[in-house]
Amino acid sequence: MSNLEEQKVLLVDDEPNMLDILSDVLSDEGYAVDVASNGTDAISKVSSGDFHVAILDLKLPDMSGLDILREIKAQTPQTVTIMITAYSSVDTAIQAMKIGAYDYITKPFKIEQLKNTVASALELGASFFRTPRGKGRGKRDFGMIGSTGEMQEIFEMIDYVAPTNASVLIYGETGTGKELLAKAIHGSSHRAEKPFVKVNCAAIPEGLLESELFGHERGAFTSAVTTRIGRFEAADSGTIFLDEIAEMSPAMQAKLLRVTQEKEFERVGSSETRLVDLRIISATNKNLIELVASGDFREDLYYRLSVVPVFIPPLRERKKDIPLLSEEFLRHYSEALGKKVESISKEAMETLIAYDWPGNVRELENCIERAVIFAKGPVIEADNLFMGLPAINAPNRYESDIASSYEPKSMKEMERAHIIRVLRATNSNRTQAAEILEISRRTLQNKIKEYGIAE
């Protein structure tokens, strides 16, 4: 490997002027810069060099930047990759992040933005070069289970990222295991014995969120009868996990930006500045790139939180993991419920694999728990899987336009469909549905109204 003092950057772009400008800018920053004007040349250089960072143009004359990204991940996965394109496409950005891109910048961009992104990427890349590559974590990691290539890459990412203090932004649909991943990163870090504090930003009313995060002094507001420390203070020296970060208001985003930049804040009602030493891990089931573009999420905060972006694929995209997950849940709930249920029949397993799991791993876990409850012998049969719920292929009694065979095209449609399923499963008990969805009852009511869900 190359010496860390000589941080090597590969620039790939078919525009000579762009190559010259970026090469000069990064060389002035002290980086060792190499360039390629097409995909073939880039792949050749990757195979023979030890690059800490590769900056790839998406559209090249002989191949897509995504193809080069895949090759880099295969040959030198420790190389951190940044995508640059004039063709603003949210779909392509998400696709690049799924493959393993570190970040995504759209032309035209500011030179300072590029410098900051490269500096953050090199900080991450330095930890990759310092960390010896292990032999993998097997099928289970801090409660996470997976044998697919996507999950193994996530396990490897934990090895690389955990020793650093880099902020991590986790993308994934509801129920994919974002909190488990956050705990895995914390548990593998030097902060493992320190606090891990979770905050569900959507479950706390806007008027209370500032006090919840930063604490308050006695008398700061009517109900503040005692001084209270906030979640950031409680997480000092450890990790704070900000779930559903996209639900935070613009005012709170501005306050959070200061903490991410300066690691300091004031309690509500106090002028005393308090310092904290902690790591921030955040998560969302929404597309933050799209929210930044629409002005609903601060761009500067996004770049602070997204030093290491990670995408957890939905269960329907890693069906090979369903048997592993099912067997683990079977073992757990057989012990917890005191039942001698030892296996899942072939027909039942085929049913599990064929289903699309809009609620992801959490829905599968609930399904196996129910199946253990209703199993009449040592083997779970297919008719045990969904007892107490409408059949998978039954018509939707709430929404005639959402058939069980319908596959939503967007995150909002996925969320709407899942909320409908949970409401159906709980017989429209909103309190119970909100608990299953891990959101507040008020948030659920707002989503029902927003999505026009008729009961």
Beta strands, then each sheet from edge to edge (+ up, - down):
strand 1: 8-12
strand 2: 32-36
strand 3: 53-57
strand 4: 80-85
strand 5: 103-106
strand 6: 140-141
strand 7: 144-145
strand 8: 168-171
strand 9: 196-200
strand 10: 215-216
strand 11: 228-229
strand 12: 239-243
strand 13: 264-266
strand 14: 273-275
strand 15: 279-284
strand 16: 308-311
strand 17: 343-344
strand 18: 379-380
sheet 1: 2+ 1+ 3+ 4+ 5+
sheet 2: 6+ 7-
sheet 3: 9+ 12+ 15+ 8+ 16+
sheet 4: 10+ 11-
sheet 5: 13+ 14-
sheet 6: 17+ 18+
end
